[in-house]
Amino acid sequence: MPKSPTDKRHFILAAALVAISTVLMDILLKSVIPLPVQASIEALTIDALIGWHFTMIAFLFSLVVVFMLYTIVVFRRREGDTEEGMHFEGHTTLEIVWTVVPLITVLVFSFYGLNALAKVTRSEPNELVVKITGFQWAWTFEYPEGFVSPELVLPVNQRAHMEMNSRDVIHSFWIPEMRVKQDVVPGMTTNIRITPILEGEYKLRCAELCGLSHWSMLAPVRVVSQAEYDQWVKDQTAALDPALAQAEETQTTD
């Protein structure tokens, strides 16, 4: 550790350079790796967590690289210098600090990570339950009214509970704009919950290598208003009952 004001100035200067580098690296990471639009409540929490990870990555990178480069440049051996460098063994306080600080950091990130996980797994009343089946290489969506759709349609601001199964191999449910991803495993039911907040059209992708046509395992996702969703459900339900469908067609014609 520093024994003189000169040594302390080196640490202060290096620390200032680390701080500057951290800010610049953080800005660079978040601009070079932009995240998709936030289309769900869960995305807000997950993006905050990703942001903190980027900041921590920027800090650790800066800490190592700046101190290394500073040491190489400032403390390099000058021409004609034949003195031995300073020798020291151990430093209890420093060793405690570099053990405790990473431990606290991991615990803090674990707390926020578990909180984010709880938001996509915790059940709530009045959820829309959609049963999803993945198979090589497509998806189907079964709604509470009994019909099965090739597209996932969700009402905006309504929490949706996805109950997922696979017919064959492991797939992975992933909608990037909603930041949720969950493996779909044969022989068991996996669950994920989403609360869409932005109307629009998205794509459900399989994020697990599942065979020859894995690349094409996509499904359309639409987030619509409650009124539009109710009408869509009504149309799908009517299609199940030819008599009801005929009655609605007659009423529309009249």
N, C-alpha and C positions, 0 to 999 in steps of 0.2 A: 504493500500500500504506500501512498505518497508520504515522504518524510520531509518534504520541503515545499515552500510556496511554488517553486518551479514545477515540481511534479503535479501539484494540485491544478496548476493552470493547464497542464496537458490534459488532465481528466476533464476539466471544464470545457476546453475546446473540443475534445473528442465527443463529449456528451452533446454539445451543441450541434456538431456535425451529424450525429446519430439522429437527433430530433428533426433536423432539416431533411435528412435523407428519408426518414420515416414518413413525413408528410408528403414528400414528392412521390415516393414509392406507392403510398396509399392512393393518391390521386391517379397515378398511372395504372395501377391494378384495376381500379373501379371504372376507368375510362376504356381501357383496352379489353376488359372482359365485362361488357355490359350485360345486365340481366334482362330477360324478357319482361314485358309489361306485367304488373301485379294484378292478377284477375281473381284473386281470392283473399279472404281475410288471413288465411294461413300463410300466404305469401309475404304479408307484411312482417310477421314474426320471423319467418325463415330468412328473409332478406336482411333483417337487422342482425341476425346471427352470422350470416355470410359476411356482412360488412365488418363485424368485429374480427372475424377470422382474417380477412384481408389486412386489417390494420395490424393484427398480431404478426402476420407473415412479413409485412413491411418492416415492422420494428425489429424482429429477430434477424432478418436479412441485413438490415442496416447496422445493427449492433455488431454482428460478426464481421461484415465486410469493411465497415468504417474503421473499427479498431485495428483490424489486420492491416489495412492500407496505411493508416496513420502510423502504426508501429514500423512498418517497412520503410516509409518515407522519412519520418522524423528521427527514428532511432537507428538508422542504417549506419554501418561502420564507415567513418570518414577516412580519407586517405591519410596514412601515417598513424592512425589510431591503433595501438597494440594492447590497450587495456582489456582486461577481462570484464565481461558484463556482471551485473549484480546477481548474486546467488541468494535465494531465500527458499525456505521449506515451509509449506502450509500456511494457512491463515484461517483460524477457526471461524471468525465472524463472517468472512467472505464465503466460506463453505456452507455455513448455515443459511446465508442469504440466498445463494444460488440453488439451495435445496427447497427452502420454504416458498420462495416467490413462484417457481414453476408449479409447485404443489397447489398453491392458492389459485393460480391461473387456471389449472386443469379443473379444480373444483368449481370455480365460477362458470367456466364454459360448460361443464357438465350440468350445472343447475339450469342454465338457460337452454341447453339442448334438451333436457328432460321436459322442461316447460313447453318448448315448441312441439315435442313429440306428443305430449298430453293433449295439445290442442287439435291434433289430427286423429286422435284415438278415443278421446272422451265422448261418451254418448250424451245426447241431450234430447229433451222431449220434442215431439213434432218433427222429427227428422224424416226426410224423404229417403226411403230405402230402395236402392237399385241393386238387383242381383246381376253381377257381371260374370260372363264366362269367356275365358280366353282359350283359343285353340289355334293350331297351325293352319292359317295365319290370319286370323280375324278375331273380332270381338262381337258379342251379343249382349243386349241390355234388357233385362226383364223388370217391368214396372209393377207396382202394387196392384194395379187394375187387371193384371193378367196377360198383357200383351208383351211381345218381344220386339225390340227395335234394333236396327243395325247402326243407329246413331245414338249418342248420349245427349239428351236434352235436359237441361236443368233450369229451374227458375232462379232468377237473380235474388240474392239476399236470403235464400232458403238453404239451411244446412242439409247436406246430402250424405247419406251413409252408403258406402260402396261395399257390398258383400261379394267377394271375388273367389272364383274357383277356376281351375284349369282342367281341361279334358285330357291333356297329354303330357307336355313337358313344362318346365318352369318358364313363365313369362313375367313381365314386369309392367305394371300400370303406371304410366307417366304422362302428365300434362304439364309441360314446362312452365306455362304461364301461371299455373296454380301452385307450382313448386312441390307437388306431392308425388311421391313415388313409392310403390309397394309391390313386392314380389307376389306373383299369383302362382300358387304351388298345387300340383295335383294331389288329391287325397285330403286336402284341408281347406278351410275357409279363412281367408285373410280379409282384414277390414281397414278401411281408410275413410276419413270424413273431410268434406270440402264445403266451404261456404262461398259460392261465387259472388263477386261484387261488381263485375263489369260485363255488361252484355256484349256478345260478339261470337265469332266462330273460331274454334281452336282445333287442335289435333291431339287425339290420344295416341301415344306411341308405345310400342313394346321396347323396354330398355334392357332386355335380357336376351342374349344371343340364343335363339330358339330353333334354328334350322335354316334351310336353304333360302326361304323367302322372308326371313326375319325383317329385312329392310322394308317390306311392304305391309307389315302388320300395323296398319293405321286405322283409326275410326274417327269420323267427324264428331265434334263436340259443339253444341250450341247452348249459350246462356241467353235466356229470353226473359221477358217480363212475365209476371205471374198470370196476367190475362192471356198472353200468347201461349204460355205453357198449358193453362187449363183448356184452351181450345185445341191444342195439339193432342192432349190426352183424350179429349172428347172424340176427336177424329180417329185416333188409333183404336179406341174402345169400340166405336161404331163399326169399324172395319171387321171386328171380331164377330159381329152379329149382322148377317146379311139383311135380316128383316128391319133392324134398327137403322142400318145404313140406307135402306130403300126409303124408309119413312123420312129420314133427314133430307135425302135428296129430293123427295116430293115436296117437303115443306120449303126447301130452298127455291125450287122451281116456281111454286105458288107465290 
